[in-house]
Amino acid sequence: MSKEVIHEGGEDIVVREDTAKAYRWRWFAVVLFGGIILIFAAWILFFSGWVLLKQPNLGPGTAQNSNLNQNTGP
């Protein structure tokens, strides 16, 4: 069986070819999953900020503003 060298824990380790392939796929999966999580988090932050910018003004409503303008007092 063929041997390959992997780098783990600061050491070079000689392992079988199938073990090295599994090691590479494991790290590929970890990096891929981490990237997906980062993209998803950025997506959530972007669109939550977008929704906050699109919300109407939470101050006095238009009906209250029109009432304030019509009440001139005695």
C-alpha positions as CSV (number, residue, x, y, z in Angstrom):
1,M,0.0,0.0,0.0
2,S,1.1,3.5,-0.8
3,K,2.2,5.9,2.0
4,E,1.7,9.6,2.3
5,V,2.8,12.3,4.7
6,I,0.4,14.5,6.6
7,H,1.1,17.4,8.9
8,E,-0.7,17.2,12.3
9,G,0.2,18.7,15.6
10,G,3.4,20.2,14.3
11,E,4.8,16.9,13.1
12,D,5.0,15.1,9.8
13,I,3.3,11.7,10.1
14,V,3.6,8.9,7.5
15,V,0.2,7.2,7.0
16,R,-1.5,5.0,4.5
17,E,-3.0,6.6,1.4
18,D,-6.6,6.1,2.4
19,T,-6.0,7.6,5.8
20,A,-4.4,10.7,4.3
21,K,-7.3,11.0,1.9
22,A,-9.8,10.9,4.8
23,Y,-7.7,13.4,6.7
24,R,-7.8,15.8,3.7
25,W,-11.5,15.4,3.2
26,R,-12.1,16.0,7.0
27,W,-10.3,19.3,6.8
28,F,-12.0,20.3,3.6
29,A,-15.4,19.6,5.3
30,V,-14.4,21.7,8.3
31,V,-13.3,24.7,6.1
32,L,-16.4,24.4,3.9
33,F,-18.7,24.3,6.9
34,G,-17.0,27.3,8.5
35,G,-17.3,29.3,5.3
36,I,-21.0,28.5,5.0
37,I,-21.5,29.6,8.6
38,L,-19.6,32.9,7.9
39,I,-21.6,33.6,4.8
40,F,-24.9,32.9,6.5
41,A,-23.9,35.2,9.5
42,A,-23.0,38.0,7.0
43,W,-26.3,37.4,5.2
44,I,-28.3,37.7,8.4
45,L,-26.4,40.8,9.6
46,F,-26.8,42.5,6.2
47,F,-30.6,41.8,5.9
48,S,-31.3,42.6,9.5
49,G,-29.7,46.0,9.0
50,W,-31.6,46.4,5.7
51,V,-34.9,45.7,7.5
52,L,-34.0,48.2,10.3
53,L,-33.4,50.9,7.7
54,K,-36.7,50.2,5.9
55,Q,-38.8,50.4,9.1
56,P,-41.1,53.5,9.3
57,N,-40.3,56.3,11.6
58,L,-41.4,55.3,15.1
59,G,-42.1,58.9,16.1
60,P,-45.5,60.6,16.3
61,G,-47.8,59.4,13.6
62,T,-49.3,61.5,10.8
63,A,-52.7,61.7,12.6
64,Q,-51.0,63.1,15.7
65,N,-49.0,65.6,13.6
66,S,-52.2,66.9,11.9
67,N,-53.9,67.3,15.2
68,L,-51.0,69.2,16.6
69,N,-51.1,71.6,13.6
70,Q,-54.9,72.3,14.0
71,N,-54.9,72.9,17.7
72,T,-54.0,76.6,17.8
73,G,-55.5,77.2,21.3
74,P,-58.0,79.8,22.6
